[in-house]
């Protein structure tokens, strides 16, 4: 099968700039609405969100092809592992977030945002650990978290 020619740098730059512009536009739109500065129509909001989502998909698709074209076996293994456990992580992470919500500090913004970062790390790695442990030690784990564990079987079995 013939290999496709690489994407043009100008097209990649245009895609990246468009994505950044839509992020700015959407975030600014939400900020202005919440601070009472401007009122936007539902169509404007939907346009901004949909365009942002479409461009995000294109950027992620391009990034995946870039990573695939490079010889980065460690990164590929990490991404394959995340893909393997992602459904289970999606199902289990709310338990961690609910548990940590009761300890959420208030007041100082630096403490609040630090707590948000800590919550992300605990939910991410805690969910990963539980799903990976269930896949390794529980027969029929696919009933709970899907058939993702098949990626890690030796010799492609």
N, CA, C and O atoms as a GROMACS GRO file, in nm:
protein
  628
    1UNK      N    1   0.085  -0.118   0.000
    1UNK     CA    2   0.000   0.000   0.000
    1UNK      C    3   0.089   0.124   0.000
    1UNK      O    4   0.185   0.131   0.077
    2UNK      N    5   0.059   0.219  -0.085
    2UNK     CA    6   0.138   0.341  -0.098
    2UNK      C    7   0.120   0.429   0.025
    2UNK      O    8   0.010   0.444   0.077
    3UNK      N    9   0.231   0.486   0.069
    3UNK     CA   10   0.227   0.575   0.186
    3UNK      C   11   0.183   0.713   0.141
    3UNK      O   12   0.224   0.762   0.036
    4UNK      N   13   0.098   0.775   0.222
    4UNK     CA   14   0.048   0.908   0.188
    4UNK      C   15   0.156   1.012   0.213
    4UNK      O   16   0.238   0.995   0.302
    5UNK      N   17   0.155   1.119   0.135
    5UNK     CA   18   0.254   1.224   0.157
    5UNK      C   19   0.229   1.294   0.290
    5UNK      O   20   0.115   1.302   0.335
    6UNK      N   21   0.334   1.346   0.353
    6UNK     CA   22   0.316   1.413   0.482
    6UNK      C   23   0.234   1.541   0.466
    6UNK      O   24   0.229   1.602   0.360
    7UNK      N   25   0.170   1.579   0.574
    7UNK     CA   26   0.089   1.702   0.573
    7UNK      C   27   0.180   1.823   0.555
    7UNK      O   28   0.295   1.823   0.599
    8UNK      N   29   0.128   1.924   0.492
    8UNK     CA   30   0.203   2.047   0.471
    8UNK      C   31   0.213   2.126   0.600
    8UNK      O   32   0.114   2.136   0.673
    9UNK      N   33   0.330   2.182   0.632
    9UNK     CA   34   0.345   2.260   0.755
    9UNK      C   35   0.247   2.377   0.764
    9UNK      O   36   0.200   2.411   0.872
   10UNK      N   37   0.214   2.438   0.649
   10UNK     CA   38   0.120   2.550   0.653
   10UNK      C   39  -0.019   2.503   0.693
   10UNK      O   40  -0.090   2.575   0.764
   11UNK      N   41  -0.060   2.385   0.649
   11UNK     CA   42  -0.189   2.329   0.688
   11UNK      C   43  -0.194   2.295   0.836
   11UNK      O   44  -0.295   2.316   0.903
   12UNK      N   45  -0.083   2.240   0.886
   12UNK     CA   46  -0.075   2.207   1.029
   12UNK      C   47  -0.080   2.335   1.112
   12UNK      O   48  -0.148   2.341   1.214
   13UNK      N   49  -0.008   2.437   1.068
   13UNK     CA   50  -0.008   2.565   1.140
   13UNK      C   51  -0.146   2.628   1.138
   13UNK      O   52  -0.191   2.683   1.239
   14UNK      N   53  -0.214   2.621   1.025
   14UNK     CA   54  -0.349   2.676   1.015
   14UNK      C   55  -0.445   2.601   1.108
   14UNK      O   56  -0.528   2.663   1.175
   15UNK      N   57  -0.434   2.469   1.112
   15UNK     CA   58  -0.518   2.390   1.201
   15UNK      C   59  -0.491   2.426   1.347
   15UNK      O   60  -0.585   2.445   1.425
   16UNK      N   61  -0.365   2.435   1.385
   16UNK     CA   62  -0.329   2.470   1.522
   16UNK      C   63  -0.377   2.609   1.560
   16UNK      O   64  -0.428   2.630   1.670
   17UNK      N   65  -0.359   2.705   1.469
   17UNK     CA   66  -0.403   2.841   1.496
   17UNK      C   67  -0.555   2.849   1.505
   17UNK      O   68  -0.609   2.922   1.589
   18UNK      N   69  -0.624   2.776   1.421
   18UNK     CA   70  -0.770   2.774   1.425
   18UNK      C   71  -0.819   2.714   1.556
   18UNK      O   72  -0.913   2.766   1.617
   19UNK      N   73  -0.756   2.606   1.599
   19UNK     CA   74  -0.793   2.543   1.725
   19UNK      C   75  -0.771   2.639   1.842
   19UNK      O   76  -0.858   2.653   1.927
   20UNK      N   77  -0.656   2.703   1.845
   20UNK     CA   78  -0.627   2.799   1.953
   20UNK      C   79  -0.726   2.915   1.951
   20UNK      O   80  -0.771   2.960   2.056
   21UNK      N   81  -0.759   2.964   1.832
   21UNK     CA   82  -0.854   3.075   1.821
   21UNK      C   83  -0.993   3.034   1.871
   21UNK      O   84  -1.060   3.112   1.938
   22UNK      N   85  -1.035   2.912   1.840
   22UNK     CA   86  -1.167   2.868   1.885
   22UNK      C   87  -1.170   2.844   2.036
   22UNK      O   88  -1.271   2.869   2.101
   23UNK      N   89  -1.059   2.796   2.092
   23UNK     CA   90  -1.052   2.782   2.237
   23UNK      C   91  -1.067   2.920   2.300
   23UNK      O   92  -1.145   2.939   2.394
   24UNK      N   93  -0.991   3.017   2.249
   24UNK     CA   94  -0.998   3.153   2.303
   24UNK      C   95  -1.140   3.209   2.288
   24UNK      O   96  -1.195   3.266   2.383
   25UNK      N   97  -1.199   3.193   2.171
   25UNK     CA   98  -1.332   3.246   2.145
   25UNK      C   99  -1.435   3.186   2.240
   25UNK      O  100  -1.516   3.258   2.298
   26UNK      N  101  -1.432   3.054   2.256
   26UNK     CA  102  -1.530   2.988   2.340
   26UNK      C  103  -1.512   3.025   2.487
   26UNK      O  104  -1.609   3.056   2.556
   27UNK      N  105  -1.389   3.022   2.535
   27UNK     CA  106  -1.364   3.056   2.676
   27UNK      C  107  -1.401   3.201   2.702
   27UNK      O  108  -1.462   3.232   2.804
   28UNK      N  109  -1.365   3.290   2.611
   28UNK     CA  110  -1.400   3.431   2.627
   28UNK      C  111  -1.552   3.450   2.625
   28UNK      O  112  -1.605   3.531   2.701
   29UNK      N  113  -1.620   3.376   2.540
   29UNK     CA  114  -1.765   3.384   2.533
   29UNK      C  115  -1.827   3.342   2.666
   29UNK      O  116  -1.917   3.408   2.717
   30UNK      N  117  -1.778   3.231   2.722
   30UNK     CA  118  -1.831   3.184   2.850
   30UNK      C  119  -1.801   3.285   2.962
   30UNK      O  120  -1.886   3.311   3.047
   31UNK      N  121  -1.682   3.342   2.960
   31UNK     CA  122  -1.645   3.441   3.062
   31UNK      C  123  -1.736   3.564   3.054
   31UNK      O  124  -1.786   3.611   3.156
   32UNK      N  125  -1.756   3.614   2.934
   32UNK     CA  126  -1.841   3.732   2.918
   32UNK      C  127  -1.985   3.705   2.958
   32UNK      O  128  -2.051   3.792   3.015
   33UNK      N  129  -2.034   3.585   2.930
   33UNK     CA  130  -2.172   3.553   2.970
   33UNK      C  131  -2.183   3.543   3.121
   33UNK      O  132  -2.279   3.594   3.180
   34UNK      N  133  -2.087   3.477   3.185
   34UNK     CA  134  -2.095   3.457   3.329
   34UNK      C  135  -2.071   3.585   3.409
   34UNK      O  136  -2.117   3.597   3.522
   35UNK      N  137  -2.001   3.679   3.351
   35UNK     CA  138  -1.978   3.807   3.420
   35UNK      C  139  -2.083   3.911   3.381
   35UNK      O  140  -2.076   4.025   3.426
   36UNK      N  141  -2.178   3.873   3.298
   36UNK     CA  142  -2.287   3.962   3.261
   36UNK      C  143  -2.249   4.071   3.162
   36UNK      O  144  -2.322   4.170   3.150
   37UNK      N  145  -2.139   4.057   3.093
   37UNK     CA  146  -2.095   4.158   2.998
   37UNK      C  147  -2.170   4.151   2.866
   37UNK      O  148  -2.199   4.253   2.804
   38UNK      N  149  -2.200   4.029   2.823
   38UNK     CA  150  -2.262   4.008   2.692
   38UNK      C  151  -2.360   3.893   2.699
   38UNK      O  152  -2.347   3.803   2.783
   39UNK      N  153  -2.458   3.897   2.612
   39UNK     CA  154  -2.551   3.785   2.597
   39UNK      C  155  -2.531   3.729   2.457
   39UNK      O  156  -2.533   3.802   2.358
   40UNK      N  157  -2.511   3.599   2.450
   40UNK     CA  158  -2.493   3.532   2.321
   40UNK      C  159  -2.614   3.445   2.293
   40UNK      O  160  -2.680   3.396   2.385
   41UNK      N  161  -2.643   3.427   2.165
   41UNK     CA  162  -2.754   3.339   2.128
   41UNK      C  163  -2.710   3.194   2.142
   41UNK      O  164  -2.591   3.163   2.148
   42UNK      N  165  -2.808   3.106   2.147
   42UNK     CA  166  -2.779   2.964   2.154
   42UNK      C  167  -2.702   2.918   2.031
   42UNK      O  168  -2.615   2.832   2.040
   43UNK      N  169  -2.734   2.976   1.918
   43UNK     CA  170  -2.662   2.938   1.794
   43UNK      C  171  -2.516   2.976   1.801
   43UNK      O  172  -2.430   2.900   1.756
   44UNK      N  173  -2.486   3.092   1.857
   44UNK     CA  174  -2.346   3.132   1.870
   44UNK      C  175  -2.270   3.038   1.962
   44UNK      O  176  -2.157   2.998   1.934
   45UNK      N  177  -2.333   3.003   2.072
   45UNK     CA  178  -2.269   2.913   2.168
   45UNK      C  179  -2.248   2.775   2.106
   45UNK      O  180  -2.140   2.717   2.119
   46UNK      N  181  -2.348   2.724   2.041
   46UNK     CA  182  -2.337   2.593   1.976
   46UNK      C  183  -2.232   2.594   1.865
   46UNK      O  184  -2.157   2.498   1.849
   47UNK      N  185  -2.228   2.704   1.788
   47UNK     CA  186  -2.126   2.714   1.684
   47UNK      C  187  -1.986   2.709   1.744
   47UNK      O  188  -1.900   2.636   1.697
   48UNK      N  189  -1.965   2.787   1.850
   48UNK     CA  190  -1.833   2.791   1.913
   48UNK      C  191  -1.795   2.654   1.969
   48UNK      O  192  -1.683   2.607   1.949
   49UNK      N  193  -1.888   2.591   2.038
   49UNK     CA  194  -1.858   2.461   2.097
   49UNK      C  195  -1.835   2.355   1.990
   49UNK      O  196  -1.739   2.279   1.998
   50UNK      N  197  -1.920   2.350   1.891
   50UNK     CA  198  -1.908   2.247   1.786
   50UNK      C  199  -1.781   2.265   1.705
   50UNK      O  200  -1.714   2.167   1.673
   51UNK      N  201  -1.749   2.388   1.671
   51UNK     CA  202  -1.627   2.414   1.594
   51UNK      C  203  -1.504   2.379   1.677
   51UNK      O  204  -1.409   2.320   1.626
   52UNK      N  205  -1.507   2.416   1.803
   52UNK     CA  206  -1.397   2.382   1.893
   52UNK      C  207  -1.380   2.230   1.901
   52UNK      O  208  -1.268   2.180   1.894
   53UNK      N  209  -1.490   2.157   1.916
   53UNK     CA  210  -1.484   2.011   1.926
   53UNK      C  211  -1.433   1.948   1.796
   53UNK      O  212  -1.353   1.855   1.800
   54UNK      N  213  -1.478   1.998   1.683
   54UNK     CA  214  -1.432   1.947   1.554
   54UNK      C  215  -1.282   1.969   1.536
   54UNK      O  216  -1.210   1.879   1.494
   55UNK      N  217  -1.236   2.088   1.568
   55UNK     CA  218  -1.094   2.117   1.555
   55UNK      C  219  -1.012   2.038   1.655
   55UNK      O  220  -0.899   1.998   1.625
   56UNK      N  221  -1.066   2.013   1.775
   56UNK     CA  222  -0.996   1.931   1.874
   56UNK      C  223  -0.977   1.790   1.820
   56UNK      O  224  -0.870   1.731   1.836
   57UNK      N  225  -1.079   1.736   1.757
   57UNK     CA  226  -1.067   1.602   1.696
   57UNK      C  227  -0.958   1.599   1.590
   57UNK      O  228  -0.879   1.505   1.584
   58UNK      N  229  -0.954   1.701   1.508
   58UNK     CA  230  -0.853   1.707   1.402
   58UNK      C  231  -0.712   1.717   1.461
   58UNK      O  232  -0.620   1.652   1.412
   59UNK      N  233  -0.696   1.797   1.565
   59UNK     CA  234  -0.564   1.812   1.628
   59UNK      C  235  -0.522   1.680   1.694
   59UNK      O  236  -0.406   1.640   1.684
   60UNK      N  237  -0.615   1.614   1.762
   60UNK     CA  238  -0.582   1.486   1.826
   60UNK      C  239  -0.548   1.381   1.720
   60UNK      O  240  -0.455   1.303   1.738
   61UNK      N  241  -0.622   1.379   1.610
   61UNK     CA  242  -0.594   1.287   1.500
   61UNK      C  243  -0.455   1.312   1.443
   61UNK      O  244  -0.379   1.218   1.419
   62UNK      N  245  -0.422   1.438   1.423
   62UNK     CA  246  -0.290   1.473   1.371
   62UNK      C  247  -0.181   1.436   1.470
   62UNK      O  248  -0.076   1.384   1.430
   63UNK      N  249  -0.203   1.461   1.598
   63UNK     CA  250  -0.104   1.426   1.700
   63UNK      C  251  -0.083   1.274   1.706
   63UNK      O  252   0.030   1.228   1.723
   64UNK      N  253  -0.191   1.198   1.692
   64UNK     CA  254  -0.178   1.052   1.694
   64UNK      C  255  -0.095   1.002   1.576
   64UNK      O  256  -0.012   0.913   1.592
   65UNK      N  257  -0.117   1.061   1.459
   65UNK     CA  258  -0.037   1.022   1.342
   65UNK      C  259   0.109   1.064   1.359
   65UNK      O  260   0.199   0.991   1.316
   66UNK      N  261   0.133   1.178   1.420
   66UNK     CA  262   0.270   1.223   1.445
   66UNK      C  263   0.339   1.126   1.540
   66UNK      O  264   0.452   1.085   1.515
   67UNK      N  265   0.272   1.090   1.648
   67UNK     CA  266   0.331   0.997   1.745
   67UNK      C  267   0.356   0.862   1.680
   67UNK      O  268   0.459   0.799   1.704
   68UNK      N  269   0.262   0.817   1.597
   68UNK     CA  270   0.278   0.689   1.529
   68UNK      C  271   0.396   0.690   1.430
   68UNK      O  272   0.462   0.588   1.412
   69UNK      N  273   0.421   0.804   1.368
   69UNK     CA  274   0.528   0.811   1.269
   69UNK      C  275   0.667   0.815   1.334
   69UNK      O  276   0.766   0.786   1.268
   70UNK      N  277   0.675   0.852   1.460
   70UNK     CA  278   0.803   0.858   1.530
   70UNK      C  279   0.831   0.724   1.596
   70UNK      O  280   0.740   0.647   1.626
   71UNK      N  281   0.957   0.699   1.619
   71UNK     CA  282   0.996   0.575   1.687
   71UNK      C  283   1.003   0.603   1.837
   71UNK      O  284   1.110   0.624   1.892
   72UNK      N  285   0.886   0.604   1.901
   72UNK     CA  286   0.874   0.632   2.044
   72UNK      C  287   0.805   0.515   2.113
   72UNK      O  288   0.688   0.527   2.149
   73UNK      N  289   0.873   0.403   2.131
   73UNK     CA  290   0.806   0.285   2.184
   73UNK      C  291   0.752   0.304   2.326
   73UNK      O  292   0.646   0.249   2.359
   74UNK      N  293   0.820   0.379   2.408
   74UNK     CA  294   0.772   0.399   2.546
   74UNK      C  295   0.641   0.477   2.546
   74UNK      O  296   0.547   0.440   2.616
   75UNK      N  297   0.635   0.584   2.468
   75UNK     CA  298   0.513   0.663   2.460
   75UNK      C  299   0.398   0.581   2.403
   75UNK      O  300   0.285   0.592   2.449
   76UNK      N  301   0.428   0.499   2.302
   76UNK     CA  302   0.325   0.414   2.243
   76UNK      C  303   0.273   0.314   2.345
   76UNK      O  304   0.153   0.286   2.348
   77UNK      N  305   0.361   0.258   2.429
   77UNK     CA  306   0.317   0.163   2.532
   77UNK      C  307   0.229   0.232   2.635
   77UNK      O  308   0.128   0.176   2.678
   78UNK      N  309   0.266   0.354   2.674
   78UNK     CA  310   0.186   0.430   2.771
   78UNK      C  311   0.048   0.459   2.714
   78UNK      O  312  -0.053   0.440   2.782
   79UNK      N  313   0.043   0.505   2.590
   79UNK     CA  314  -0.086   0.536   2.528
   79UNK      C  315  -0.170   0.410   2.506
   79UNK      O  316  -0.292   0.414   2.521
   80UNK      N  317  -0.105   0.299   2.472
   80UNK     CA  318  -0.178   0.173   2.456
   80UNK      C  319  -0.235   0.129   2.591
   80UNK      O  320  -0.348   0.080   2.598
   81UNK      N  321  -0.158   0.146   2.698
   81UNK     CA  322  -0.207   0.111   2.831
   81UNK      C  323  -0.326   0.198   2.869
   81UNK      O  324  -0.425   0.147   2.922
   82UNK      N  325  -0.317   0.327   2.844
   82UNK     CA  326  -0.430   0.416   2.874
   82UNK      C  327  -0.553   0.378   2.793
   82UNK      O  328  -0.665   0.380   2.845
   83UNK      N  329  -0.534   0.343   2.668
   83UNK     CA  330  -0.646   0.298   2.587
   83UNK      C  331  -0.705   0.168   2.640
   83UNK      O  332  -0.826   0.147   2.632
   84UNK      N  333  -0.621   0.082   2.694
   84UNK     CA  334  -0.665  -0.046   2.747
   84UNK      C  335  -0.754  -0.028   2.868
   84UNK      O  336  -0.857  -0.095   2.881
   85UNK      N  337  -0.717   0.062   2.957
   85UNK     CA  338  -0.789   0.077   3.084
   85UNK      C  339  -0.886   0.194   3.085
   85UNK      O  340  -0.951   0.219   3.187
   86UNK      N  341  -0.897   0.268   2.975
   86UNK     CA  342  -0.974   0.393   2.976
   86UNK      C  343  -1.121   0.374   3.011
   86UNK      O  344  -1.177   0.455   3.085
   87UNK      N  345  -1.184   0.270   2.960
   87UNK     CA  346  -1.326   0.251   2.991
   87UNK      C  347  -1.346   0.225   3.140
   87UNK      O  348  -1.436   0.281   3.201
   88UNK      N  349  -1.262   0.140   3.197
   88UNK     CA  350  -1.270   0.113   3.339
   88UNK      C  351  -1.241   0.237   3.423
   88UNK      O  352  -1.307   0.260   3.524
   89UNK      N  353  -1.144   0.317   3.380
   89UNK     CA  354  -1.113   0.442   3.451
   89UNK      C  355  -1.231   0.537   3.445
   89UNK      O  356  -1.262   0.604   3.543
   90UNK      N  357  -1.296   0.542   3.332
   90UNK     CA  358  -1.415   0.626   3.316
   90UNK      C  359  -1.523   0.584   3.415
   90UNK      O  360  -1.591   0.669   3.473
   91UNK      N  361  -1.538   0.454   3.434
   91UNK     CA  362  -1.642   0.405   3.525
   91UNK      C  363  -1.608   0.428   3.672
   91UNK      O  364  -1.698   0.455   3.752
   92UNK      N  365  -1.481   0.417   3.710
   92UNK     CA  366  -1.444   0.416   3.851
   92UNK      C  367  -1.399   0.553   3.906
   92UNK      O  368  -1.404   0.574   4.027
   93UNK      N  369  -1.356   0.646   3.820
   93UNK     CA  370  -1.301   0.772   3.871
   93UNK      C  371  -1.399   0.856   3.953
   93UNK      O  372  -1.354   0.927   4.043
   94UNK      N  373  -1.530   0.852   3.928
   94UNK     CA  374  -1.620   0.931   4.013
   94UNK      C  375  -1.616   0.892   4.161
   94UNK      O  376  -1.643   0.975   4.247
   95UNK      N  377  -1.583   0.767   4.190
   95UNK     CA  378  -1.573   0.723   4.329
   95UNK      C  379  -1.463   0.802   4.400
   95UNK      O  380  -1.482   0.848   4.513
   96UNK      N  381  -1.350   0.818   4.334
   96UNK     CA  382  -1.240   0.896   4.393
   96UNK      C  383  -1.278   1.043   4.408
   96UNK      O  384  -1.251   1.105   4.511
   97UNK      N  385  -1.342   1.098   4.306
   97UNK     CA  386  -1.380   1.239   4.312
   97UNK      C  387  -1.482   1.264   4.422
   97UNK      O  388  -1.474   1.365   4.492
   98UNK      N  389  -1.579   1.174   4.437
   98UNK     CA  390  -1.678   1.190   4.544
   98UNK      C  391  -1.612   1.180   4.681
   98UNK      O  392  -1.645   1.255   4.772
   99UNK      N  393  -1.519   1.086   4.695
   99UNK     CA  394  -1.450   1.070   4.822
   99UNK      C  395  -1.366   1.191   4.860
   99UNK      O  396  -1.357   1.227   4.977
  100UNK      N  397  -1.306   1.254   4.761
  100UNK     CA  398  -1.221   1.370   4.789
  100UNK      C  399  -1.301   1.499   4.803
  100UNK      O  400  -1.251   1.596   4.860
  101UNK      N  401  -1.423   1.502   4.753
  101UNK     CA  402  -1.504   1.623   4.758
  101UNK      C  403  -1.528   1.670   4.901
  101UNK      O  404  -1.534   1.790   4.927
  102UNK      N  405  -1.543   1.576   4.992
  102UNK     CA  406  -1.568   1.610   5.132
  102UNK      C  407  -1.452   1.683   5.198
  102UNK      O  408  -1.471   1.752   5.299
  103UNK      N  409  -1.332   1.669   5.143
  103UNK     CA  410  -1.214   1.733   5.201
  103UNK      C  411  -1.173   1.860   5.127
  103UNK      O  412  -1.071   1.920   5.160
  104UNK      N  413  -1.252   1.901   5.029
  104UNK     CA  414  -1.217   2.015   4.945
  104UNK      C  415  -1.206   2.143   5.027
  104UNK      O  416  -1.303   2.185   5.090
  105UNK      N  417  -1.087   2.206   5.027
  105UNK     CA  418  -1.071   2.329   5.105
  105UNK      C  419  -1.134   2.448   5.033
  105UNK      O  420  -1.156   2.444   4.912
  106UNK      N  421  -1.163   2.551   5.109
  106UNK     CA  422  -1.216   2.673   5.048
  106UNK      C  423  -1.126   2.789   5.090
  106UNK      O  424  -1.041   2.775   5.179
  107UNK      N  425  -1.145   2.900   5.026
  107UNK     CA  426  -1.067   3.018   5.063
  107UNK      C  427  -0.962   3.051   4.960
  107UNK      O  428  -0.995   3.095   4.849
  108UNK      N  429  -0.838   3.030   4.994
  108UNK     CA  430  -0.724   3.069   4.911
  108UNK      C  431  -0.727   2.999   4.774
  108UNK      O  432  -0.732   2.876   4.767
  109UNK      N  433  -0.723   3.076   4.665
  109UNK     CA  434  -0.727   3.014   4.532
  109UNK      C  435  -0.610   2.920   4.505
  109UNK      O  436  -0.627   2.819   4.435
  110UNK      N  437  -0.493   2.950   4.557
  110UNK     CA  438  -0.377   2.862   4.534
  110UNK      C  439  -0.401   2.725   4.598
  110UNK      O  440  -0.369   2.622   4.538
  111UNK      N  441  -0.457   2.723   4.717
  111UNK     CA  442  -0.487   2.596   4.784
  111UNK      C  443  -0.597   2.523   4.707
  111UNK      O  444  -0.588   2.402   4.686
  112UNK      N  445  -0.699   2.595   4.666
  112UNK     CA  446  -0.809   2.533   4.591
  112UNK      C  447  -0.758   2.467   4.463
  112UNK      O  448  -0.791   2.352   4.436
  113UNK      N  449  -0.680   2.539   4.384
  113UNK     CA  450  -0.632   2.485   4.257
  113UNK      C  451  -0.530   2.373   4.279
  113UNK      O  452  -0.524   2.279   4.200
  114UNK      N  453  -0.452   2.383   4.384
  114UNK     CA  454  -0.360   2.273   4.417
  114UNK      C  455  -0.440   2.148   4.452
  114UNK      O  456  -0.402   2.037   4.415
  115UNK      N  457  -0.551   2.167   4.523
  115UNK     CA  458  -0.636   2.055   4.557
  115UNK      C  459  -0.699   1.994   4.431
  115UNK      O  460  -0.715   1.872   4.423
  116UNK      N  461  -0.733   2.076   4.335
  116UNK     CA  462  -0.788   2.024   4.210
  116UNK      C  463  -0.684   1.939   4.137
  116UNK      O  464  -0.716   1.833   4.083
  117UNK      N  465  -0.560   1.985   4.136
  117UNK     CA  466  -0.453   1.907   4.072
  117UNK      C  467  -0.431   1.775   4.146
  117UNK      O  468  -0.414   1.671   4.083
  118UNK      N  469  -0.433   1.780   4.278
  118UNK     CA  470  -0.418   1.658   4.358
  118UNK      C  471  -0.534   1.563   4.333
  118UNK      O  472  -0.514   1.442   4.322
  119UNK      N  473  -0.655   1.616   4.323
  119UNK     CA  474  -0.773   1.534   4.294
  119UNK      C  475  -0.758   1.464   4.160
  119UNK      O  476  -0.791   1.346   4.147
  120UNK      N  477  -0.708   1.536   4.060
  120UNK     CA  478  -0.684   1.475   3.929
  120UNK      C  479  -0.586   1.359   3.940
  120UNK      O  480  -0.612   1.251   3.888
  121UNK      N  481  -0.475   1.382   4.007
  121UNK     CA  482  -0.373   1.278   4.019
  121UNK      C  483  -0.426   1.155   4.093
  121UNK      O  484  -0.403   1.042   4.051
  122UNK      N  485  -0.496   1.178   4.204
  122UNK     CA  486  -0.549   1.066   4.281
  122UNK      C  487  -0.654   0.990   4.199
  122UNK      O  488  -0.651   0.867   4.194
  123UNK      N  489  -0.745   1.062   4.135
  123UNK     CA  490  -0.849   0.996   4.055
  123UNK      C  491  -0.788   0.921   3.937
  123UNK      O  492  -0.829   0.809   3.906
  124UNK      N  493  -0.691   0.981   3.871
  124UNK     CA  494  -0.629   0.919   3.754
  124UNK      C  495  -0.553   0.793   3.792
  124UNK      O  496  -0.581   0.685   3.740
  125UNK      N  497  -0.457   0.808   3.882
  125UNK     CA  498  -0.372   0.693   3.915
  125UNK      C  499  -0.446   0.590   4.001
  125UNK      O  500  -0.420   0.470   3.989
  126UNK      N  501  -0.537   0.635   4.087
  126UNK     CA  502  -0.617   0.541   4.164
  126UNK      C  503  -0.707   0.457   4.075
  126UNK      O  504  -0.717   0.336   4.093
  127UNK      N  505  -0.771   0.522   3.980
  127UNK     CA  506  -0.857   0.450   3.885
  127UNK      C  507  -0.776   0.353   3.801
  127UNK      O  508  -0.815   0.238   3.781
  128UNK      N  509  -0.660   0.400   3.754
  128UNK     CA  510  -0.574   0.313   3.674
  128UNK      C  511  -0.532   0.190   3.755
  128UNK      O  512  -0.538   0.077   3.705
  129UNK      N  513  -0.490   0.211   3.879
  129UNK     CA  514  -0.444   0.101   3.963
  129UNK      C  515  -0.555  -0.002   3.986
  129UNK      O  516  -0.532  -0.123   3.975
  130UNK      N  517  -0.674   0.044   4.017
  130UNK     CA  518  -0.785  -0.048   4.043
  130UNK      C  519  -0.819  -0.128   3.918
  130UNK      O  520  -0.836  -0.249   3.924
  131UNK      N  521  -0.831  -0.059   3.805
  131UNK     CA  522  -0.868  -0.129   3.681
  131UNK      C  523  -0.759  -0.227   3.641
  131UNK      O  524  -0.790  -0.340   3.604
  132UNK      N  525  -0.634  -0.186   3.648
  132UNK     CA  526  -0.524  -0.277   3.612
  132UNK      C  527  -0.522  -0.397   3.706
  132UNK      O  528  -0.501  -0.510   3.660
  133UNK      N  529  -0.543  -0.376   3.836
  133UNK     CA  530  -0.544  -0.486   3.933
  133UNK      C  531  -0.659  -0.582   3.905
  133UNK      O  532  -0.641  -0.703   3.910
  134UNK      N  533  -0.776  -0.527   3.877
  134UNK     CA  534  -0.891  -0.613   3.845
  134UNK      C  535  -0.863  -0.694   3.719
  134UNK      O  536  -0.895  -0.812   3.714
  135UNK      N  537  -0.804  -0.631   3.617
  135UNK     CA  538  -0.772  -0.704   3.494
  135UNK      C  539  -0.674  -0.818   3.521
  135UNK      O  540  -0.687  -0.926   3.463
  136UNK      N  541  -0.578  -0.795   3.608
  136UNK     CA  542  -0.474  -0.895   3.632
  136UNK      C  543  -0.521  -1.010   3.719
  136UNK      O  544  -0.481  -1.124   3.697
  137UNK      N  545  -0.606  -0.982   3.817
  137UNK     CA  546  -0.633  -1.084   3.919
  137UNK      C  547  -0.777  -1.135   3.923
  137UNK      O  548  -0.804  -1.233   3.992
  138UNK      N  549  -0.868  -1.074   3.854
  138UNK     CA  550  -1.007  -1.117   3.861
  138UNK      C  551  -1.048  -1.185   3.730
  138UNK      O  552  -1.048  -1.123   3.624
  139UNK      N  553  -1.082  -1.313   3.738
  139UNK     CA  554  -1.130  -1.379   3.616
  139UNK      C  555  -1.259  -1.312   3.567
  139UNK      O  556  -1.338  -1.263   3.647
  140UNK      N  557  -1.277  -1.310   3.441
  140UNK     CA  558  -1.395  -1.249   3.379
  140UNK      C  559  -1.405  -1.099   3.410
  140UNK      O  560  -1.515  -1.044   3.419
  141UNK      N  561  -1.291  -1.035   3.425
  141UNK     CA  562  -1.291  -0.890   3.453
  141UNK      C  563  -1.354  -0.811   3.340
  141UNK      O  564  -1.399  -0.698   3.360
  142UNK      N  565  -1.358  -0.868   3.221
  142UNK     CA  566  -1.416  -0.798   3.107
  142UNK      C  567  -1.564  -0.768   3.130
  142UNK      O  568  -1.618  -0.675   3.070
  143UNK      N  569  -1.631  -0.844   3.217
  143UNK     CA  570  -1.772  -0.819   3.247
  143UNK      C  571  -1.786  -0.683   3.316
  143UNK      O  572  -1.886  -0.613   3.296
  144UNK      N  573  -1.688  -0.646   3.397
  144UNK     CA  574  -1.693  -0.521   3.472
  144UNK      C  575  -1.640  -0.404   3.389
  144UNK      O  576  -1.705  -0.300   3.378
  145UNK      N  577  -1.521  -0.421   3.332
  145UNK     CA  578  -1.451  -0.309   3.269
  145UNK      C  579  -1.428  -0.324   3.119
  145UNK      O  580  -1.350  -0.247   3.063
  146UNK      N  581  -1.490  -0.417   3.054
  146UNK     CA  582  -1.473  -0.433   2.910
  146UNK      C  583  -1.357  -0.524   2.876
  146UNK      O  584  -1.288  -0.575   2.965
  147UNK      N  585  -1.335  -0.544   2.749
  147UNK     CA  586  -1.233  -0.638   2.701
  147UNK      C  587  -1.100  -0.570   2.674
  147UNK      O  588  -1.022  -0.619   2.592
  148UNK      N  589  -1.072  -0.462   2.740
  148UNK     CA  590  -0.949  -0.388   2.715
  148UNK      C  591  -0.822  -0.462   2.747
  148UNK      O  592  -0.719  -0.430   2.688
  149UNK      N  593  -0.824  -0.559   2.836
  149UNK     CA  594  -0.703  -0.626   2.880
  149UNK      C  595  -0.636  -0.706   2.768
  149UNK      O  596  -0.520  -0.744   2.783
  150UNK      N  597  -0.704  -0.732   2.660
  150UNK     CA  598  -0.648  -0.811   2.552
  150UNK      C  599  -0.525  -0.746   2.488
  150UNK      O  600  -0.443  -0.816   2.429
  151UNK      N  601  -0.510  -0.616   2.498
  151UNK     CA  602  -0.395  -0.549   2.438
  151UNK      C  603  -0.264  -0.590   2.500
  151UNK      O  604  -0.160  -0.587   2.433
  152UNK      N  605  -0.264  -0.629   2.625
  152UNK     CA  606  -0.142  -0.658   2.695
  152UNK      C  607  -0.104  -0.806   2.695
  152UNK      O  608  -0.004  -0.843   2.756
  153UNK      N  609  -0.179  -0.891   2.628
  153UNK     CA  610  -0.148  -1.032   2.623
  153UNK      C  611  -0.026  -1.053   2.532
  153UNK      O  612  -0.016  -0.988   2.427
  154UNK      N  613   0.066  -1.142   2.571
  154UNK     CA  614   0.185  -1.164   2.488
  154UNK      C  615   0.150  -1.232   2.357
  154UNK      O  616   0.052  -1.306   2.347
  155UNK      N  617   0.232  -1.207   2.257
  155UNK     CA  618   0.221  -1.268   2.124
  155UNK      C  619   0.088  -1.241   2.056
  155UNK      O  620   0.045  -1.321   1.973
  156UNK      N  621   0.023  -1.130   2.088
  156UNK     CA  622  -0.100  -1.091   2.021
  156UNK      C  623  -0.218  -1.182   2.045
  156UNK      O  624  -0.313  -1.181   1.966
  157UNK      N  625  -0.216  -1.262   2.151
  157UNK     CA  626  -0.325  -1.356   2.180
  157UNK      C  627  -0.443  -1.284   2.240
  157UNK      O  628  -0.544  -1.346   2.270
   0.00000   0.00000   0.00000
